[in-house]
């Protein structure tokens, strides 16, 4: 299956207005996959205009009709999930099993929000003074700009598109320039099932900053939903402030993985491998800082080393491989630099620490004796690196877990009662207790502190694209 390589504006695939294109590469071998249209600022503003023109009609479309279109998207994505996964592998580099899991997860957002589209609630009550009836309804917030990252190019797009469309909003999607083919495929599925022209638009400006800024200053834009780094999120919040654009932010993470005294090490290592190695470690939810009780740290480190060593690394298209390439040589080199500096600071390299000269591969790596507060402990690694810190007192582990500007997700393994108590004291939007994966379309996804604003998924996710209107009626 081949994705379109052009912009999608007002229901039409079209090249950039100045004809420019940029190369999309396979990170496994550096080969060129496609030349994709590089949107101009004028193209991006035309996409906003198209979304604005389509907004009234889509907002007035009955919720059941919107629901059925979203459900049709789920059906197509599910039927084509192997081909869908192949597109993800080709431009992102992840292992096929990871890509297939993402394709399945991405489709689920259309099914979930197809069901939420027909359940948008409101309120109706008598005022306390008895002089009026208070009616509160929830209306679509309006034209929404959706900015998504390269690490989950399918799921991060559908997690935004689905609730926006369910709410009655029209959208402009701006995917990462490393992974536009996945986004184009998703948009084309929406076109194929009959979503009206202008409701969904796709632009790929290179560079992105000036064009996104122009869209956020367009008077029709009322919503920004962004997934990416905290650094870029801060910039976009400042841009959004000029027109007071409502903003949802899913930003960086630095997830602690706490192994309490007496924890089941078999379960903890199994969960750690899932939490660390999902998407090859390139996930905002990836376990990043491993805090292991000193009574277990030696055995945990040894078992993690064995488990990481058993991963087969190679091109994601080869379904026998467990670990694919990072998205680019630049990402590979960033991870390598973090590991090299950690070793220079005194951490011990128990496994890995090797870059491949052929493709953007970095070997599964285990670091022991890592110091809390070191660079690698404070940085979102975004690669297949396990960095282990030991602790003696549980209170100290909680203090270290909270010692970060981030608060997206945390993992705790131990006796369920003790682990739940620890989970309640960790400052994060999500905590997984005795499990290595937490994401679910039915659960509210989001963080505290500088990990973001708002929630995605669940019934809360659609509220990000709705605003309340109060109507007072004389009794």
ChimeraX attribute file (.defattr): number of C-alpha atoms within 10 A of each C-alpha:
attribute: neighborCount
match mode: 1-to-1
recipient: residues
	/A:1	10
	/A:2	13
	/A:3	17
	/A:4	20
	/A:5	20
	/A:6	23
	/A:7	27
	/A:8	27
	/A:9	25
	/A:10	22
	/A:11	20
	/A:12	13
	/A:13	16
	/A:14	16
	/A:15	19
	/A:16	23
	/A:17	14
	/A:18	12
	/A:19	11
	/A:20	14
	/A:21	19
	/A:22	16
	/A:23	14
	/A:24	22
	/A:25	21
	/A:26	23
	/A:27	28
	/A:28	26
	/A:29	16
	/A:30	15
	/A:31	14
	/A:32	12
	/A:33	14
	/A:34	19
	/A:35	14
	/A:36	21
	/A:37	25
	/A:38	26
	/A:39	28
	/A:40	22
	/A:41	24
	/A:42	15
	/A:43	24
	/A:44	26
	/A:45	21
	/A:46	17
	/A:47	28
	/A:48	31
	/A:49	22
	/A:50	23
	/A:51	30
	/A:52	22
	/A:53	18
	/A:54	21
	/A:55	22
	/A:56	16
	/A:57	14
	/A:58	25
	/A:59	21
	/A:60	11
	/A:61	12
	/A:62	12
	/A:63	21
	/A:64	15
	/A:65	15
	/A:66	24
	/A:67	24
	/A:68	19
	/A:69	20
	/A:70	29
	/A:71	23
	/A:72	20
	/A:73	28
	/A:74	23
	/A:75	17
	/A:76	16
	/A:77	24
	/A:78	17
	/A:79	11
	/A:80	14
	/A:81	20
	/A:82	18
	/A:83	15
	/A:84	24
	/A:85	25
	/A:86	22
	/A:87	24
	/A:88	32
	/A:89	29
	/A:90	25
	/A:91	27
	/A:92	31
	/A:93	34
	/A:94	33
	/A:95	31
	/A:96	26
	/A:97	22
	/A:98	23
	/A:99	28
	/A:100	20
	/A:101	16
	/A:102	22
	/A:103	27
	/A:104	21
	/A:105	20
	/A:106	26
	/A:107	26
	/A:108	25
	/A:109	29
	/A:110	30
	/A:111	21
	/A:112	23
	/A:113	31
	/A:114	28
	/A:115	20
	/A:116	22
	/A:117	26
	/A:118	17
	/A:119	14
	/A:120	17
	/A:121	10
	/A:122	13
	/A:123	11
	/A:124	13
	/A:125	12
	/A:126	14
	/A:127	14
	/A:128	9
	/A:129	6
	/A:130	10
	/A:131	12
	/A:132	15
	/A:133	16
	/A:134	18
	/A:135	16
	/A:136	16
	/A:137	16
	/A:138	17
	/A:139	18
	/A:140	26
	/A:141	22
	/A:142	24
	/A:143	28
	/A:144	32
	/A:145	27
	/A:146	23
	/A:147	21
	/A:148	27
	/A:149	21
	/A:150	21
	/A:151	25
	/A:152	24
	/A:153	26
	/A:154	31
	/A:155	24
	/A:156	26
	/A:157	24
	/A:158	22
	/A:159	23
	/A:160	28
	/A:161	29
	/A:162	29
	/A:163	30
	/A:164	30
	/A:165	29
	/A:166	33
	/A:167	33
	/A:168	28
	/A:169	30
	/A:170	33
	/A:171	30
	/A:172	29
	/A:173	25
	/A:174	25
	/A:175	27
	/A:176	20
	/A:177	21
	/A:178	21
	/A:179	28
	/A:180	30
	/A:181	28
	/A:182	30
	/A:183	28
	/A:184	26
	/A:185	21
	/A:186	24
	/A:187	23
	/A:188	20
	/A:189	17
	/A:190	23
	/A:191	18
	/A:192	12
	/A:193	16
	/A:194	13
	/A:195	20
	/A:196	15
	/A:197	20
	/A:198	25
	/A:199	30
	/A:200	29
	/A:201	27
	/A:202	28
	/A:203	32
	/A:204	31
	/A:205	25
	/A:206	18
	/A:207	13
	/A:208	19
	/A:209	13
	/A:210	13
	/A:211	22
	/A:212	25
	/A:213	16
	/A:214	14
	/A:215	25
	/A:216	27
	/A:217	19
	/A:218	14
	/A:219	13
	/A:220	19
	/A:221	26
	/A:222	22
	/A:223	25
	/A:224	25
	/A:225	24
	/A:226	25
	/A:227	24
	/A:228	22
	/A:229	19
	/A:230	19
	/A:231	11
	/A:232	14
	/A:233	22
	/A:234	15
	/A:235	12
	/A:236	20
	/A:237	19
	/A:238	12
	/A:239	18
	/A:240	22
	/A:241	13
	/A:242	10
	/A:243	15
	/A:244	15
	/A:245	19
	/A:246	18
	/A:247	22
	/A:248	22
	/A:249	26
	/A:250	27
	/A:251	26
	/A:252	26
	/A:253	32
	/A:254	27
	/A:255	28
	/A:256	30
	/A:257	30
	/A:258	32
	/A:259	31
	/A:260	27
	/A:261	20
	/A:262	12
	/A:263	20
	/A:264	15
	/A:265	20
	/A:266	11
	/A:267	15
	/A:268	25
	/A:269	20
	/A:270	15
	/A:271	23
	/A:272	29
	/A:273	20
	/A:274	18
	/A:275	26
	/A:276	27
	/A:277	26
	/A:278	25
	/A:279	31
	/A:280	27
	/A:281	27
	/A:282	22
	/A:283	21
	/A:284	24
	/A:285	27
	/A:286	32
	/A:287	33
	/A:288	30
	/A:289	29
	/A:290	27
	/A:291	27
	/A:292	25
	/A:293	22
	/A:294	17
	/A:295	14
	/A:296	18
	/A:297	22
	/A:298	14
	/A:299	12
	/A:300	21
	/A:301	23
	/A:302	13
	/A:303	17
	/A:304	23
	/A:305	20
	/A:306	13
	/A:307	15
	/A:308	20
	/A:309	16
	/A:310	11
	/A:311	14
	/A:312	15
	/A:313	20
	/A:314	23
	/A:315	26
	/A:316	26
	/A:317	21
	/A:318	14
	/A:319	13
	/A:320	14
	/A:321	17
	/A:322	22
	/A:323	29
	/A:324	31
	/A:325	30
	/A:326	29
	/A:327	25
	/A:328	21
	/A:329	21
	/A:330	11
	/A:331	19
	/A:332	22
	/A:333	16
	/A:334	13
	/A:335	22
	/A:336	20
	/A:337	14
	/A:338	19
	/A:339	27
	/A:340	15
	/A:341	14
	/A:342	23
	/A:343	18
	/A:344	10
	/A:345	14
	/A:346	13
	/A:347	21
	/A:348	17
	/A:349	18
	/A:350	16
	/A:351	19
	/A:352	18
	/A:353	21
	/A:354	15
	/A:355	17
	/A:356	12
	/A:357	10
	/A:358	11
	/A:359	23
	/A:360	25
	/A:361	29
	/A:362	28
	/A:363	25
	/A:364	26
	/A:365	21
	/A:366	25
	/A:367	23
	/A:368	23
	/A:369	18
	/A:370	25
	/A:371	17
	/A:372	20
	/A:373	12
	/A:374	13
	/A:375	16
	/A:376	24
	/A:377	22
	/A:378	16
	/A:379	16
	/A:380	25
	/A:381	28
	/A:382	26
	/A:383	28
	/A:384	28
	/A:385	29
	/A:386	29
	/A:387	27
	/A:388	24
	/A:389	24
	/A:390	22
	/A:391	22
	/A:392	14
	/A:393	12
	/A:394	18
	/A:395	12
	/A:396	12
	/A:397	25
	/A:398	19
	/A:399	13
	/A:400	19
	/A:401	26
	/A:402	19
	/A:403	16
	/A:404	19
	/A:405	15
	/A:406	25
	/A:407	28
	/A:408	27
	/A:409	27
	/A:410	30
	/A:411	32
	/A:412	28
	/A:413	30
	/A:414	21
	/A:415	17
	/A:416	13
	/A:417	9
	/A:418	14
	/A:419	20
	/A:420	17
	/A:421	12
	/A:422	22
	/A:423	21
	/A:424	10
	/A:425	13
	/A:426	23
	/A:427	22
	/A:428	23
	/A:429	19
	/A:430	23
	/A:431	24
	/A:432	20
	/A:433	22
	/A:434	21
	/A:435	17
	/A:436	27
	/A:437	19
	/A:438	16
	/A:439	14
	/A:440	13
	/A:441	21
	/A:442	16
	/A:443	16
	/A:444	18
	/A:445	21
	/A:446	23
	/A:447	24
	/A:448	20
	/A:449	15
	/A:450	21
	/A:451	25
	/A:452	27
	/A:453	17
	/A:454	18
	/A:455	21
	/A:456	25
	/A:457	24
	/A:458	19
	/A:459	21
	/A:460	17
	/A:461	26
	/A:462	24
	/A:463	22
	/A:464	24
	/A:465	29
	/A:466	22
	/A:467	14
	/A:468	14
	/A:469	11
	/A:470	13
	/A:471	13
	/A:472	15
	/A:473	12
	/A:474	9
	/A:475	10
